[in-house]
Amino acid sequence: MTTSLPGAIAVIFLSGRTAADAAGYAEAAAAMERAASTQDGYLGIDSARGDDGVGITISWWRDEAAALAWRDDPDHARIREAGRQLWYDWYRVIVATVDRAYGWTRR
């Protein structure tokens, strides 16, 4: 992710994947990442998935309006529905405002 700013919105997507259509899922996930990156207010994404199928994706947005615009995007809604039908056993979304963020990188 790029640097998050105080006041930015973190949309945290926790999910459990099914074993169905891994190639279709990968294609849809890549398409959604590309589409999100073109949205006004997009700041970046962080994502990881374990061997057990449980994953976490955090998309970062400038403000609430930008996060809501992505939620309401028609292509995003279409892929979300496909996820419910085929790719996910469950998911949970948590939306949070960033108060503080920092990091460290080994050189």
PyMOL commands that place a pseudoatom at each C-alpha (Angstrom):
pseudoatom trace, name=CA, resn=MET, resi=1, chain=A, elem=C, hetatm=0, pos=[0.000, 0.000, 0.000]
pseudoatom trace, name=CA, resn=THR, resi=2, chain=A, elem=C, hetatm=0, pos=[1.057, 3.529, -0.470]
pseudoatom trace, name=CA, resn=THR, resi=3, chain=A, elem=C, hetatm=0, pos=[1.265, 5.563, 2.697]
pseudoatom trace, name=CA, resn=SER, resi=4, chain=A, elem=C, hetatm=0, pos=[-2.002, 5.824, 4.539]
pseudoatom trace, name=CA, resn=LEU, resi=5, chain=A, elem=C, hetatm=0, pos=[-2.959, 9.233, 5.821]
pseudoatom trace, name=CA, resn=PRO, resi=6, chain=A, elem=C, hetatm=0, pos=[-4.777, 10.095, 9.018]
pseudoatom trace, name=CA, resn=GLY, resi=7, chain=A, elem=C, hetatm=0, pos=[-8.444, 10.296, 8.127]
pseudoatom trace, name=CA, resn=ALA, resi=8, chain=A, elem=C, hetatm=0, pos=[-8.127, 7.733, 5.327]
pseudoatom trace, name=CA, resn=ILE, resi=9, chain=A, elem=C, hetatm=0, pos=[-10.608, 4.863, 5.214]
pseudoatom trace, name=CA, resn=ALA, resi=10, chain=A, elem=C, hetatm=0, pos=[-9.511, 1.227, 5.513]
pseudoatom trace, name=CA, resn=VAL, resi=11, chain=A, elem=C, hetatm=0, pos=[-12.011, -1.278, 4.116]
pseudoatom trace, name=CA, resn=ILE, resi=12, chain=A, elem=C, hetatm=0, pos=[-11.010, -4.604, 5.649]
pseudoatom trace, name=CA, resn=PHE, resi=13, chain=A, elem=C, hetatm=0, pos=[-12.358, -7.667, 3.827]
pseudoatom trace, name=CA, resn=LEU, resi=14, chain=A, elem=C, hetatm=0, pos=[-11.949, -10.967, 5.684]
pseudoatom trace, name=CA, resn=SER, resi=15, chain=A, elem=C, hetatm=0, pos=[-13.022, -14.043, 3.739]
pseudoatom trace, name=CA, resn=GLY, resi=16, chain=A, elem=C, hetatm=0, pos=[-13.043, -17.804, 3.477]
pseudoatom trace, name=CA, resn=ARG, resi=17, chain=A, elem=C, hetatm=0, pos=[-12.627, -19.130, -0.073]
pseudoatom trace, name=CA, resn=THR, resi=18, chain=A, elem=C, hetatm=0, pos=[-14.251, -22.186, -1.544]
pseudoatom trace, name=CA, resn=ALA, resi=19, chain=A, elem=C, hetatm=0, pos=[-12.187, -24.551, -3.668]
pseudoatom trace, name=CA, resn=ALA, resi=20, chain=A, elem=C, hetatm=0, pos=[-14.268, -23.646, -6.743]
pseudoatom trace, name=CA, resn=ASP, resi=21, chain=A, elem=C, hetatm=0, pos=[-12.883, -21.995, -9.872]
pseudoatom trace, name=CA, resn=ALA, resi=22, chain=A, elem=C, hetatm=0, pos=[-9.468, -20.846, -8.658]
pseudoatom trace, name=CA, resn=ALA, resi=23, chain=A, elem=C, hetatm=0, pos=[-8.561, -19.465, -12.097]
pseudoatom trace, name=CA, resn=GLY, resi=24, chain=A, elem=C, hetatm=0, pos=[-11.802, -17.479, -12.367]
pseudoatom trace, name=CA, resn=TYR, resi=25, chain=A, elem=C, hetatm=0, pos=[-11.303, -16.107, -8.875]
pseudoatom trace, name=CA, resn=ALA, resi=26, chain=A, elem=C, hetatm=0, pos=[-7.724, -15.023, -9.627]
pseudoatom trace, name=CA, resn=GLU, resi=27, chain=A, elem=C, hetatm=0, pos=[-8.863, -13.323, -12.821]
pseudoatom trace, name=CA, resn=ALA, resi=28, chain=A, elem=C, hetatm=0, pos=[-11.720, -11.510, -11.042]
pseudoatom trace, name=CA, resn=ALA, resi=29, chain=A, elem=C, hetatm=0, pos=[-9.483, -10.429, -8.154]
pseudoatom trace, name=CA, resn=ALA, resi=30, chain=A, elem=C, hetatm=0, pos=[-6.908, -8.976, -10.556]
pseudoatom trace, name=CA, resn=ALA, resi=31, chain=A, elem=C, hetatm=0, pos=[-9.645, -7.192, -12.523]
pseudoatom trace, name=CA, resn=MET, resi=32, chain=A, elem=C, hetatm=0, pos=[-11.087, -5.698, -9.323]
pseudoatom trace, name=CA, resn=GLU, resi=33, chain=A, elem=C, hetatm=0, pos=[-7.663, -4.505, -8.197]
pseudoatom trace, name=CA, resn=ARG, resi=34, chain=A, elem=C, hetatm=0, pos=[-7.109, -2.814, -11.574]
pseudoatom trace, name=CA, resn=ALA, resi=35, chain=A, elem=C, hetatm=0, pos=[-10.588, -1.256, -11.523]
pseudoatom trace, name=CA, resn=ALA, resi=36, chain=A, elem=C, hetatm=0, pos=[-10.248, -0.004, -7.945]
pseudoatom trace, name=CA, resn=SER, resi=37, chain=A, elem=C, hetatm=0, pos=[-6.913, 1.610, -8.785]
pseudoatom trace, name=CA, resn=THR, resi=38, chain=A, elem=C, hetatm=0, pos=[-8.634, 3.843, -11.346]
pseudoatom trace, name=CA, resn=GLN, resi=39, chain=A, elem=C, hetatm=0, pos=[-11.193, 5.160, -8.835]
pseudoatom trace, name=CA, resn=ASP, resi=40, chain=A, elem=C, hetatm=0, pos=[-10.891, 8.664, -7.467]
pseudoatom trace, name=CA, resn=GLY, resi=41, chain=A, elem=C, hetatm=0, pos=[-9.651, 8.467, -3.884]
pseudoatom trace, name=CA, resn=TYR, resi=42, chain=A, elem=C, hetatm=0, pos=[-7.982, 5.036, -4.164]
pseudoatom trace, name=CA, resn=LEU, resi=43, chain=A, elem=C, hetatm=0, pos=[-4.795, 4.871, -2.063]
pseudoatom trace, name=CA, resn=GLY, resi=44, chain=A, elem=C, hetatm=0, pos=[-3.747, 1.227, -2.372]
pseudoatom trace, name=CA, resn=ILE, resi=45, chain=A, elem=C, hetatm=0, pos=[-4.367, -2.354, -1.352]
pseudoatom trace, name=CA, resn=ASP, resi=46, chain=A, elem=C, hetatm=0, pos=[-2.806, -4.994, 0.899]
pseudoatom trace, name=CA, resn=SER, resi=47, chain=A, elem=C, hetatm=0, pos=[-3.835, -8.630, 0.626]
pseudoatom trace, name=CA, resn=ALA, resi=48, chain=A, elem=C, hetatm=0, pos=[-2.861, -12.084, 1.922]
pseudoatom trace, name=CA, resn=ARG, resi=49, chain=A, elem=C, hetatm=0, pos=[-4.448, -15.543, 1.873]
pseudoatom trace, name=CA, resn=GLY, resi=50, chain=A, elem=C, hetatm=0, pos=[-3.469, -18.633, 3.850]
pseudoatom trace, name=CA, resn=ASP, resi=51, chain=A, elem=C, hetatm=0, pos=[-3.382, -22.218, 2.653]
pseudoatom trace, name=CA, resn=ASP, resi=52, chain=A, elem=C, hetatm=0, pos=[-6.647, -22.757, 4.543]
pseudoatom trace, name=CA, resn=GLY, resi=53, chain=A, elem=C, hetatm=0, pos=[-8.429, -20.307, 2.206]
pseudoatom trace, name=CA, resn=VAL, resi=54, chain=A, elem=C, hetatm=0, pos=[-8.841, -17.575, 4.818]
pseudoatom trace, name=CA, resn=GLY, resi=55, chain=A, elem=C, hetatm=0, pos=[-7.770, -14.202, 3.514]
pseudoatom trace, name=CA, resn=ILE, resi=56, chain=A, elem=C, hetatm=0, pos=[-7.626, -10.541, 4.362]
pseudoatom trace, name=CA, resn=THR, resi=57, chain=A, elem=C, hetatm=0, pos=[-7.660, -7.677, 1.907]
pseudoatom trace, name=CA, resn=ILE, resi=58, chain=A, elem=C, hetatm=0, pos=[-7.467, -4.068, 3.004]
pseudoatom trace, name=CA, resn=SER, resi=59, chain=A, elem=C, hetatm=0, pos=[-8.305, -1.408, 0.466]
pseudoatom trace, name=CA, resn=TRP, resi=60, chain=A, elem=C, hetatm=0, pos=[-7.312, 2.127, 1.398]
pseudoatom trace, name=CA, resn=TRP, resi=61, chain=A, elem=C, hetatm=0, pos=[-9.371, 5.178, 0.424]
pseudoatom trace, name=CA, resn=ARG, resi=62, chain=A, elem=C, hetatm=0, pos=[-8.917, 8.913, 0.790]
pseudoatom trace, name=CA, resn=ASP, resi=63, chain=A, elem=C, hetatm=0, pos=[-12.306, 9.349, 2.475]
pseudoatom trace, name=CA, resn=GLU, resi=64, chain=A, elem=C, hetatm=0, pos=[-15.697, 7.778, 3.122]
pseudoatom trace, name=CA, resn=ALA, resi=65, chain=A, elem=C, hetatm=0, pos=[-17.160, 9.088, -0.147]
pseudoatom trace, name=CA, resn=ALA, resi=66, chain=A, elem=C, hetatm=0, pos=[-14.433, 7.344, -2.172]
pseudoatom trace, name=CA, resn=ALA, resi=67, chain=A, elem=C, hetatm=0, pos=[-14.918, 4.058, -0.285]
pseudoatom trace, name=CA, resn=LEU, resi=68, chain=A, elem=C, hetatm=0, pos=[-18.689, 4.215, -0.801]
pseudoatom trace, name=CA, resn=ALA, resi=69, chain=A, elem=C, hetatm=0, pos=[-18.278, 4.985, -4.499]
pseudoatom trace, name=CA, resn=TRP, resi=70, chain=A, elem=C, hetatm=0, pos=[-16.187, 1.823, -4.865]
pseudoatom trace, name=CA, resn=ARG, resi=71, chain=A, elem=C, hetatm=0, pos=[-18.722, -0.212, -2.884]
pseudoatom trace, name=CA, resn=ASP, resi=72, chain=A, elem=C, hetatm=0, pos=[-21.456, 1.018, -5.242]
pseudoatom trace, name=CA, resn=ASP, resi=73, chain=A, elem=C, hetatm=0, pos=[-19.475, 0.548, -8.481]
pseudoatom trace, name=CA, resn=PRO, resi=74, chain=A, elem=C, hetatm=0, pos=[-21.569, -1.677, -10.827]
pseudoatom trace, name=CA, resn=ASP, resi=75, chain=A, elem=C, hetatm=0, pos=[-18.646, -3.927, -11.863]
pseudoatom trace, name=CA, resn=HIS, resi=76, chain=A, elem=C, hetatm=0, pos=[-17.638, -4.347, -8.242]
pseudoatom trace, name=CA, resn=ALA, resi=77, chain=A, elem=C, hetatm=0, pos=[-21.246, -5.236, -7.353]
pseudoatom trace, name=CA, resn=ARG, resi=78, chain=A, elem=C, hetatm=0, pos=[-21.333, -7.837, -10.146]
pseudoatom trace, name=CA, resn=ILE, resi=79, chain=A, elem=C, hetatm=0, pos=[-18.115, -9.497, -8.973]
pseudoatom trace, name=CA, resn=ARG, resi=80, chain=A, elem=C, hetatm=0, pos=[-19.290, -9.335, -5.346]
pseudoatom trace, name=CA, resn=GLU, resi=81, chain=A, elem=C, hetatm=0, pos=[-22.390, -11.310, -6.315]
pseudoatom trace, name=CA, resn=ALA, resi=82, chain=A, elem=C, hetatm=0, pos=[-20.261, -13.876, -8.181]
pseudoatom trace, name=CA, resn=GLY, resi=83, chain=A, elem=C, hetatm=0, pos=[-18.182, -14.205, -5.012]
pseudoatom trace, name=CA, resn=ARG, resi=84, chain=A, elem=C, hetatm=0, pos=[-21.281, -14.959, -2.962]
pseudoatom trace, name=CA, resn=GLN, resi=85, chain=A, elem=C, hetatm=0, pos=[-22.461, -17.526, -5.479]
pseudoatom trace, name=CA, resn=LEU, resi=86, chain=A, elem=C, hetatm=0, pos=[-19.173, -19.301, -6.166]
pseudoatom trace, name=CA, resn=TRP, resi=87, chain=A, elem=C, hetatm=0, pos=[-15.929, -18.191, -4.532]
pseudoatom trace, name=CA, resn=TYR, resi=88, chain=A, elem=C, hetatm=0, pos=[-16.672, -17.519, -0.848]
pseudoatom trace, name=CA, resn=ASP, resi=89, chain=A, elem=C, hetatm=0, pos=[-18.034, -19.611, 1.994]
pseudoatom trace, name=CA, resn=TRP, resi=90, chain=A, elem=C, hetatm=0, pos=[-18.191, -16.446, 4.088]
pseudoatom trace, name=CA, resn=TYR, resi=91, chain=A, elem=C, hetatm=0, pos=[-16.904, -12.924, 4.304]
pseudoatom trace, name=CA, resn=ARG, resi=92, chain=A, elem=C, hetatm=0, pos=[-16.956, -9.984, 6.688]
pseudoatom trace, name=CA, resn=VAL, resi=93, chain=A, elem=C, hetatm=0, pos=[-16.317, -6.313, 5.916]
pseudoatom trace, name=CA, resn=ILE, resi=94, chain=A, elem=C, hetatm=0, pos=[-15.012, -3.852, 8.487]
pseudoatom trace, name=CA, resn=VAL, resi=95, chain=A, elem=C, hetatm=0, pos=[-14.692, -0.157, 7.641]
pseudoatom trace, name=CA, resn=ALA, resi=96, chain=A, elem=C, hetatm=0, pos=[-12.381, 1.941, 9.806]
pseudoatom trace, name=CA, resn=THR, resi=97, chain=A, elem=C, hetatm=0, pos=[-10.957, 5.439, 9.819]
pseudoatom trace, name=CA, resn=VAL, resi=98, chain=A, elem=C, hetatm=0, pos=[-7.172, 5.636, 10.158]
pseudoatom trace, name=CA, resn=ASP, resi=99, chain=A, elem=C, hetatm=0, pos=[-6.068, 7.613, 13.193]
pseudoatom trace, name=CA, resn=ARG, resi=100, chain=A, elem=C, hetatm=0, pos=[-2.400, 6.743, 12.953]
pseudoatom trace, name=CA, resn=ALA, resi=101, chain=A, elem=C, hetatm=0, pos=[-0.210, 4.512, 10.774]
pseudoatom trace, name=CA, resn=TYR, resi=102, chain=A, elem=C, hetatm=0, pos=[3.475, 3.693, 10.684]
pseudoatom trace, name=CA, resn=GLY, resi=103, chain=A, elem=C, hetatm=0, pos=[5.799, 0.994, 9.443]
pseudoatom trace, name=CA, resn=TRP, resi=104, chain=A, elem=C, hetatm=0, pos=[9.309, -0.312, 9.361]
pseudoatom trace, name=CA, resn=THR, resi=105, chain=A, elem=C, hetatm=0, pos=[11.378, -1.949, 6.615]
pseudoatom trace, name=CA, resn=ARG, resi=106, chain=A, elem=C, hetatm=0, pos=[14.621, -3.882, 6.982]
pseudoatom trace, name=CA, resn=ARG, resi=107, chain=A, elem=C, hetatm=0, pos=[17.328, -2.391, 4.782]
for i in range(1, 107): cmd.bond("trace and resi %d" % i, "trace and resi %d" % (i + 1))
show_as sticks, trace
zoom trace
